[in-house]
Amino acid sequence: MQKLRIVSSNHMRIKLTVEYDGMQFYGWQKQNDRISVQETVEHAISRLFNGAESVELYGAGRTDTGVHATGQVAHFDIPNGELAEKWRANIWKLHIGINSYLIDSGAVITSAEIAPDGFHARASAIMRHYEYIILNRNIKSVIHANRMWHIVRRLDDVAMNEAAKLFIGTHNLNAFRSAHCSAANPVRTISSVEVRRDGDRVIIQVAARSFLHNQVRIMVGTLVQIGLGIKRVDHIQQLLESMDRTAAGPTAPPYGLYLTKVEY
Amino acid sequence: MQKLRIVSSNHMRIKLTVEYDGMQFYGWQKQNDRISVQETVEHAISRLFNGAESVELYGAGRTDTGVHATGQVAHFDIPNGELAEKWRANIWKLHIGINSYLIDSGAVITSAEIAPDGFHARASAIMRHYEYIILNRNIKSVIHANRMWHIVRRLDDVAMNEAAKLFIGTHNLNAFRSAHCSAANPVRTISSVEVRRDGDRVIIQVAARSFLHNQVRIMVGTLVQIGLGIKRVDHIQQLLESMDRTAAGPTAPPYGLYLTKVEY
């Protein structure tokens, strides 16, 4: 578990927006022996600082292996006052400097700025936005391989959207979390869910302050059962009441999921 | 050069639609020592026929190395009457059979059907549609690497669209073809061109019965000069009149270009 860290005021905190191809990492979070986004970006920052100081990066969302991000947010503290002075007037150089150590890594920093006072990428987030993309056609795509979940049978996106609306509000989401989810409290407030069709794609957007482990992917797996006619729209209501994970749909594959935006 | 071939009527001709990731091939056309889409698909079909007979595949457009297709069309003849009888009632099995030999190849057959009488993928085509995608933002994308041309400076898509309209009609397009273009006649009729912005993407769509070598990519390179303010809208008119390749813009990179549809 990451810990909140209080820093003295002469340290400068940097807010980053990070895009990554989830298939090139074993998730966001640092692990032994396996490559993570967190460690990859930390390493790039350390290299920019000539390896003199190690940095610790805090992310807004701990995406799993295979899950992509176009709008992950993270922060780190510039490790000493001297470096802070050097980079304060050169945030753009800092930004492209980090990216120069991320070439061919599968991750890229899309924005960098001095964080406002008291900012914490994880703790200060008030809304996280995820998008899930399904390719709904006969044949898989080679252009978009590992970017969408391929489902052959035609999905009823209108029924899926109707069912999706039942998620909005504050619920015990025990039926929609992984067995490995360590959150003590399974109650979450879902602010918006929308399912829409765009040609042969079905796109599911979900926003909430925070999520349980695998929550979006289990929501998607369950909505797909409704889109296929295996379950009816009111199945969502039953799951929210039963709180039974085994009655919910399968966990949708990670490579269709994108962390698109974090609001503060 | 491919030659038209007249086939006897007891042969069955199959029309395929092919999607491929252009970055995984040295173009459509078969070559010595380098992997092409044409050879890859021919090889998959031959394997389905137990290698007993080789097949020859004819494509609607000879896309270059790096150029993608979502709607390339090709045809081949089932090599003998016995095989034709076997597959006539099983076109769907033929389709998925070919795809089973294309797994991880970077190409996939998205549709297969018995071609109408006299059909020829190249000669019968009455319209070819290409799409070019530019990612117009500060930082490159890792999610869409090799799928779009990344341009940092803001493009004036309205000026580009205005300029694009000047291409519509029948023109000598000598200024817009590669030095290696072997076409005897550089006159072509462009049916439609459109430039539009979709968020941080600028999308250019062009349709014509036929194209010169590198034509779309040189048109895009030239429109980008107008979008950047390096050239004015009426520059297109001057190029069409001067017929001078050296005055046109650079050839846009291949990986932003998609052959999306062929009409018959």
Interface residues (C-beta under 8 A of the other chain):
Chain A: E19 Y20 D21 H68 T70 N99 G106 A107 V108 I109 T110 S111 R137 N138 I139 K140 S141 V142 I143 A145 R147 Y258
Chain B: E19 Y20 D21 H68 T70 N99 S105 G106 A107 V108 I109 T110 S111 R137 N138 I139 K140 S141 V142 I143 A145 R147 Y258
